[in-house]
Amino acid sequence: MLYAYIKSLHLIFVVTWFAGLFYIPRLFIYHIEAWQKPSPEKEILSNQFKLMTKRLWYIITWPSAILCTLFAVWLLIIMPQWLSQPWMHVKLAFVALLFVYHVKCHQIFKQLQRDEVKYSSRFMRIWNEVATLVLFAVVFLVILKDAFNWIYGTVGIIVLAILLMLGIRLYKRIRDKNPNA
């Protein structure tokens, strides 16, 4: 019974962690685009985005990442045999990649808090899709486990990445024609 509660809490914090990781780059995009506005609009928007990202990052995203990890470790303590399964090794590699992504988002967050704009909004739109790719990979690994066909899975992730990039390009064209889209 304990296992079901720990797994439920792990999944809840996976969802809230990803919610933060999906939303923070979107706020970065808006923050970066605010810097292209004239004063005083630029300063007003920038201050608002700083506050929004700070609250999201420290109240939702970081705590969710930590709690998700703690419950994941607890699950592995309860079910140590998972560590001998190949799908778990791949999943943990994706989780490590997700932590790298999280730390990089933290660096970008800190830069924008200091009014250092080092990336374009287009870069951030592409960056925003990294968490999506990791989410797809991890969910398929966890659900399909041994039935997962690595060739189809790899091709599927590549196709998804291509579709996401095409979507970003299409949206850019739409925005170029109508900035309010």
Contacts in CASP RR format, 6 or more apart in sequence:
PFRMAT RR
TARGET T0000
AUTHOR 0000-0000-0000
METHOD contacts of the structure
MODEL  1
MLYAYIKSLHLIFVVTWFAGLFYIPRLFIYHIEAWQKPSPEKEILSNQFK
LMTKRLWYIITWPSAILCTLFAVWLLIIMPQWLSQPWMHVKLAFVALLFV
YHVKCHQIFKQLQRDEVKYSSRFMRIWNEVATLVLFAVVFLVILKDAFNW
IYGTVGIIVLAILLMLGIRLYKRIRDKNPNA
2 78 0 8 1.000
3 75 0 8 1.000
3 78 0 8 1.000
3 79 0 8 1.000
6 71 0 8 1.000
6 74 0 8 1.000
6 75 0 8 1.000
6 78 0 8 1.000
7 71 0 8 1.000
7 75 0 8 1.000
9 67 0 8 1.000
9 71 0 8 1.000
10 68 0 8 1.000
10 71 0 8 1.000
10 72 0 8 1.000
10 74 0 8 1.000
10 75 0 8 1.000
13 64 0 8 1.000
13 65 0 8 1.000
13 67 0 8 1.000
13 68 0 8 1.000
13 71 0 8 1.000
14 68 0 8 1.000
16 60 0 8 1.000
16 64 0 8 1.000
16 68 0 8 1.000
17 61 0 8 1.000
17 64 0 8 1.000
17 65 0 8 1.000
17 68 0 8 1.000
18 131 0 8 1.000
18 135 0 8 1.000
19 60 0 8 1.000
19 64 0 8 1.000
20 56 0 8 1.000
20 57 0 8 1.000
20 60 0 8 1.000
20 61 0 8 1.000
20 64 0 8 1.000
21 61 0 8 1.000
21 98 0 8 1.000
21 101 0 8 1.000
21 102 0 8 1.000
21 105 0 8 1.000
21 131 0 8 1.000
22 128 0 8 1.000
22 131 0 8 1.000
22 132 0 8 1.000
23 56 0 8 1.000
24 53 0 8 1.000
24 56 0 8 1.000
24 57 0 8 1.000
24 61 0 8 1.000
24 105 0 8 1.000
24 109 0 8 1.000
25 105 0 8 1.000
25 124 0 8 1.000
25 125 0 8 1.000
25 127 0 8 1.000
25 128 0 8 1.000
25 131 0 8 1.000
26 128 0 8 1.000
27 49 0 8 1.000
27 52 0 8 1.000
27 53 0 8 1.000
27 56 0 8 1.000
28 53 0 8 1.000
28 105 0 8 1.000
28 108 0 8 1.000
28 109 0 8 1.000
28 112 0 8 1.000
28 119 0 8 1.000
28 124 0 8 1.000
28 127 0 8 1.000
29 121 0 8 1.000
29 124 0 8 1.000
29 125 0 8 1.000
29 128 0 8 1.000
30 45 0 8 1.000
30 49 0 8 1.000
31 45 0 8 1.000
31 46 0 8 1.000
31 49 0 8 1.000
31 50 0 8 1.000
31 53 0 8 1.000
31 112 0 8 1.000
31 117 0 8 1.000
32 112 0 8 1.000
32 117 0 8 1.000
32 119 0 8 1.000
32 120 0 8 1.000
32 121 0 8 1.000
32 124 0 8 1.000
33 121 0 8 1.000
34 41 0 8 1.000
34 42 0 8 1.000
34 45 0 8 1.000
34 46 0 8 1.000
34 49 0 8 1.000
35 42 0 8 1.000
35 46 0 8 1.000
35 117 0 8 1.000
36 42 0 8 1.000
37 45 0 8 1.000
46 115 0 8 1.000
49 112 0 8 1.000
50 112 0 8 1.000
50 113 0 8 1.000
53 109 0 8 1.000
53 112 0 8 1.000
53 113 0 8 1.000
54 113 0 8 1.000
57 106 0 8 1.000
57 109 0 8 1.000
61 102 0 8 1.000
65 99 0 8 1.000
65 102 0 8 1.000
72 95 0 8 1.000
75 82 0 8 1.000
76 82 0 8 1.000
76 83 0 8 1.000
82 88 0 8 1.000
85 145 0 8 1.000
85 146 0 8 1.000
86 146 0 8 1.000
87 141 0 8 1.000
87 142 0 8 1.000
87 144 0 8 1.000
87 145 0 8 1.000
87 146 0 8 1.000
87 148 0 8 1.000
90 141 0 8 1.000
91 138 0 8 1.000
91 141 0 8 1.000
91 142 0 8 1.000
94 134 0 8 1.000
94 137 0 8 1.000
94 138 0 8 1.000
94 141 0 8 1.000
95 138 0 8 1.000
97 134 0 8 1.000
98 131 0 8 1.000
98 134 0 8 1.000
98 138 0 8 1.000
101 130 0 8 1.000
101 131 0 8 1.000
101 134 0 8 1.000
108 118 0 8 1.000
108 119 0 8 1.000
108 124 0 8 1.000
111 117 0 8 1.000
111 118 0 8 1.000
119 127 0 8 1.000
122 168 0 8 1.000
122 172 0 8 1.000
125 168 0 8 1.000
125 171 0 8 1.000
125 172 0 8 1.000
126 165 0 8 1.000
126 168 0 8 1.000
129 161 0 8 1.000
129 164 0 8 1.000
129 165 0 8 1.000
129 168 0 8 1.000
132 160 0 8 1.000
132 164 0 8 1.000
133 157 0 8 1.000
133 160 0 8 1.000
133 161 0 8 1.000
133 164 0 8 1.000
136 157 0 8 1.000
136 160 0 8 1.000
137 157 0 8 1.000
140 148 0 8 1.000
140 153 0 8 1.000
141 148 0 8 1.000
171 181 0 8 1.000
174 181 0 8 1.000
175 181 0 8 1.000
END
